Amino acid sequence: MSSRGYIVPIGGAEDRSADSAVLQRFVEICGGEGCRIAIIPTASQLPDTGSTYQKIFAELGADRPKSLPLFRREDAENQEWLGVLQRADGVFITGGNQLRLSTILGGTSTAAMVRERNLQGLHVAGTSAGAAILSEHMIAYGKEGSTPRGESVALAPGFGVIGEVIVDQHFRQRDRLGRLLTALAYNPRLIGLGVDEDTAAVIGPSGDVEAIGAGAVTVVDPTQLSYSSADEVGPGQALSMLNVRVHILVKGGTFNLIDRQAAQHGTVPSETGAPN
Amino acid sequence: MSSRGYIVPIGGAEDRSADSAVLQRFVEICGGEGCRIAIIPTASQLPDTGSTYQKIFAELGADRPKSLPLFRREDAENQEWLGVLQRADGVFITGGNQLRLSTILGGTSTAAMVRERNLQGLHVAGTSAGAAILSEHMIAYGKEGSTPRGESVALAPGFGVIGEVIVDQHFRQRDRLGRLLTALAYNPRLIGLGVDEDTAAVIGPSGDVEAIGAGAVTVVDPTQLSYSSADEVGPGQALSMLNVRVHILVKGGTFNLIDRQAAQHGTVPSETGAPN
C-alpha cells in the first residue's frame, strides 16, 4: 500500500536544539530513530548550512543524515547524490534564496526525483526558501505590508511538490499578508499558507494541513472570492478583494485542502488562562 | 476510447476571414461542419468581441457558436453557461487582458470545467490573452526586448490546461524573446512557446506541437541549460544563460514536448524559391 509522503513547509528560524518541536516532528514522520534524511543546502550561500543540519538531524535520531553538495546544475545529475535521494525516507531543503533552488535545480533529475518520489512516499520538508520552493507557484520576492497592492509580489515556478497552495514564510515576522493576498488575487484557484517562524504546516497525504510549533499558520482561502481588482490596479495601488476567508491555525488547528474546512483539535495551550 | 483534447494557443491578430488557416484548422479539429463551439470573451472589454467570433465560427461551419457572457465571478457559476460548455466540442478564449481571465474566472467552476473536460476530449483554443491563460504558469505582463533581463517578466497562475509550457504571444511583433527567456530562467523545467501573430501552435494529445499560419512558433528549450544567473541579477540587469536550445517552427514544423525533438515535415512554402 503506497501513499504519498508528507509535505512540511517551515516558516524559517526554527529551533535547532534537541527540543525542536518542528524538526523533531519531521524526524518522527520519516520513521524516527534510524531514519534516512537527505539535505539539500542549495539555497544557502553559507558553507556550513548543510553540515549544521547533518548534526541536528543526527542528534534527533536520524542515521547519518547526508547533505548533498548541489551547487551547480551539473551536480544535480550526479548519480551518487541521486542514489542517496532514492534511498532516503525524507528530504530537507534548507533556507537561503528560493531563486537559487529554482535556477540551479529546476528541470534537473534531482528536482524531478523529489517531486516524483513524494508521490510514492518520500517525506519532504523545507524551511524558509526551502518552504517556498515546494509549491508549483512560488513567491520569488515581494514587498512588505498587510494589505494587497498591485505588483507587490513576483511569482516563479517552484518544484511543484504541491500544486494547491502558495506558501509564504517568515510570515508574521516580515509582515507578508499583503503580498500573499496579491498572489492569490491574480488567480483565486490556490490556497495561501503563511507560515510564521519556528512553525510548520504539516500537510498529510489526505490533504490535512496541521499547524505545529511556536507560531501560527495563516490559511488564506479565496474560494468564495466574489470580486478582486487584480486585473486593474497599477503598481503600488491598493487592491480590492471581497469575501476572502482566513483561518489562523496554531498548535492543534487543521485545515483540509480538499473540503476546505478548518477545525481545532483540543484546546490552544495557554500559560495562565488569564488576560494580560 | 477517450483521449485528451487539442490545445491551440494562437499568437493574436489572426485572420478572421473565411480563408483563415488558423481558425479553420480549429473548426476542423472540433469536428468540422456542425461542431459546437463555445466562446469565452472575458478577457476583452469590447462589447462586440464575443459576437464577432460567433459570426466567424458560424461562417466556418460551426453550429450556432455561443459566446458566454462571463464578466463577473458569479457568472462563472451559472448553470446554463456551464451546460453549454459541457456539451461543446471546442472552446475558444478571446484576446484582451489575461489578468481579467485569471481574476474573474480563476478558481471558478468554468475554469475547472475547461481544464477537466480538456482531459476528456474538449478542444481548447485561445488567442493572445486567451493563449497566455492556457498554461499553468502564465506571463501576466513584462518588458520588450530580445535578451533576458532581471525582473523583466511577471508570472501569474493560468488555467493550467497545459503544465509543460509557458506561452508568449504577439511574439515577433512585440519583441518578446527576452521576457520569455527570463521566465524560463527562473525555473528551467518548462518549455517556452513564442507564437507570432496569425500563427498557432497546435498541441495534440501525443504532445506534438505543430506550427500553422503565417508566422513562426519559437520553441525555447532549456533542458540542457548548464548555467543561468537568474538568482543573482538585479532589476533590468542583463541575465546570463548557457546552452539554451531554440527551434523556429513554421508551417510543417513540429516539436514533441515529451522527447523534446524537433522535425520538419515537407518543405517550407516559399513564393519564388529565389533569394531577395
Interface residues (C-beta under 8 A of the other chain):
Chain A: R72 R73 E74 N97 L99 R100 S102 T103 I104 G106 G107 A111 E136 H137 A140 E151 A154 L155 A156 P157 G158 G160 A185 Y186 N187 P188 R189 L190 P222 T223 L225 S226 Y227 S228 S229 A230 D231
Chain B: R72 R73 E74 N97 L99 R100 S102 T103 I104 G106 G107 A111 E136 H137 A140 E151 A154 L155 A156 P157 G158 G160 A185 Y186 N187 P188 R189 L190 P222 T223 L225 S226 Y227 S228 S229 A230 D231
